[in-house]
Amino acid sequence: RLTSAHKQTMAYMTYLGGTLPTEYLMIQDIRNTGDEFIIDKGIDLGNNEGFNFTNPHGARDLYWVDGTGRWDTTSHWSLTSGGPPGECPPTILDNVYFDAASGFEAEDTVYVKMKHASCNDMIWEDDVTNNPILYGDTVNLHIWGSVKLSTSMTYNFFGKVYFESSHDTDYETIDLGYNLDGTKVYNLYNHTFFFGDSGRWELQSILFN
């Protein structure tokens, strides 16, 4: 991911190494004043100049499978509920689902260890089994859509959460009720940010921060 240090303020770069083909980059708020910079299967997050995006990355519905594991591996993401793994980890375009076919056993955990994890919607279905845990420490979670937690899971994500959206015609929704030692709670433990030009969010539960 290549972005400016200040959202909606363009940063300048000058690439002078000749035509550069790259893959899977997300670019936002950058102006390239140098040679051609080709990004295949990338994502244009807006306010960019001097980049050539080819075969842009499409949106997917991704389902967590095979129980405990890391967010940033292909071995836990499938295109169907309970289906075969092998999909690349989520981007800001992808909706992610955790459900009864996610294969969780007791004390299984989804570990967020990459510095910046992203998704569009993040949905924990109420039929998810064995009270899985979403865990992250000094990392960041960027949610570009809606989020729904569940009393069938535990939220132990202690990193920063960024709700990011722009030019919405409909509201993104935020429903945070989850299980902590048998009690329904609504805590986000660290700094929580809302970013986006004309972004809209509807809070459908209590939020403690």
Secondary structure by P-SEA (a helix, b strand, c coil): ccccccccbbbbbbbcccbbbbccccccbbbbcccbbbbcccccccccccccccccbbbbbbbbcccccccccccccccccccccccccccccbbbbbccccccccccccccccccccccbbbbccccccccccccccbbbbbcbbbbbcccbbbccccbbbbccccccbbbbbbbbbbcccccccccccbbbbbccbbbbbbcccccc
